Amino acid sequence: MELVVDEIFTFKLTSGEELVGKVVKIELPVVLLQDPVSIGPNGQGSLGLIPSMFTVNPRSQVRLNTQNVTLIAETDEAVKSKYIEATTGLKVPDKKVILG
């Protein structure tokens, strides 16, 4: 698998934290991410998306040192839809098959 600019990826950090973000630029060993969010428990006992950093401008790009990453994967479509909704406010419609 190869990182692709303008795509959303999931990163598993050496700390155990799971991070989702849109890749803006690749300058290995650093990857610039836009709108990084962490996966964490929400109030209902299930998992949700929470800001990875609370004291920065939420629209700023952040640098992720890939030497602190153990796994990189394409983000699941359902999580990707929730990520887009959480970071842009746009709701991604469900994919439906139309039979004629």
Secondary structure, DSSP 4 states (H G I P E B T S, - for coil): ----TT-EEEEEETTS-EEEEEEEEEETTEEEEEEEEEEEE-TTSSEEEEES-SSS-TTSEEEEEGGGEEEEEEPPHHHHHHHHHHHH-PPPPPP-PPP-
